[in-house]
Amino acid sequence: MAEALRCPICASADTRFLARTRDVEYFATLDEYDYVCCERCGTVFLRDPPVDQLERIYPPTYYSSDREERGGLLARVKDALDRAFFRELLSELPGDELRVIDIGGGTGWIASALRRSDPRVHETVVVDLNEDMREVAEARGHRFVCSTIEAVDLDQTFDVVMLLNLIEHVRDPRAVLRRLLGLLAPEGVLVIKTPNTRTLDRRLFEGTYWGGYHAPRHWILFNRENFTSLALECGYRVRSLRFTQGAPQWAASVMALLLRRGWVKLSHQRPMVHHPLFALCMVVFAGLDLLRAPFSQTAQMFVVLEKAD
Ligand SMILES: [Zn+2]
């Protein structure tokens, strides 16, 4: 008999099937992927994540749609909001010099934004598993390390460790959090951005295709409570947690719905992020989430962690 499916976070076997999906965003594979929810802790996860197929599930089209290259007004507004958040975050840190690392940082645009936000940022390191990012990252003045987060080997500590929209892509978030504790300077902060599973869009789309699945690239998804308890377990204290808009998730959910209805055509060559309707969805749902934000949780969480002692 097959081993019972267990939650990767709390190990409970009490799970609920949510949806059988395919990669409708990039068509990197034609395989089917099952998403499951843990009934005990609420973690949403991909059954049998394709851990040995990273090159396949992150095709060149995935990187060429790098967020910084998706220009437009909305992206600029969003970046301005993020930068305001970074500035405030950095202003709370002590010291005359700050060392920053962005894990999964691509060409280093966040690291550059942090450097611009505070003149005390004197050293910036970008870790990314895509070697193609090196040239631009180094030209921007960052030290580039080509590595997965699991294998990254640095003998330094950092005042700011950025982990934006990455922890949902790894097989063992607990191991990653424990490892990052060793990269944090005594008064340093770990900044994590990750989807929130307690949202309206998840409830509407979880049985078909929810953008939060980002199938098959999101492996483990959290909510405020289960993420907070995991962070405490791994030796952190939560300095702040806030929700932010999740327009890309809404847009992917809606585009997948239109695809199922046959109203749009998408393919490996023409991923949904390049469809004009995707951009329209981004604007509409960013607005919707901004209106909803005072009354309900939105689709992304910004969590700032510090060492517990
Ligand atoms: Zn669980």
Residues whose N, C-alpha, C, O or C-beta is under 5 A from the ligand:
A	BS01	ZN	C7 I9 C10 A11 S12 C38 R40 C41 G42 T43
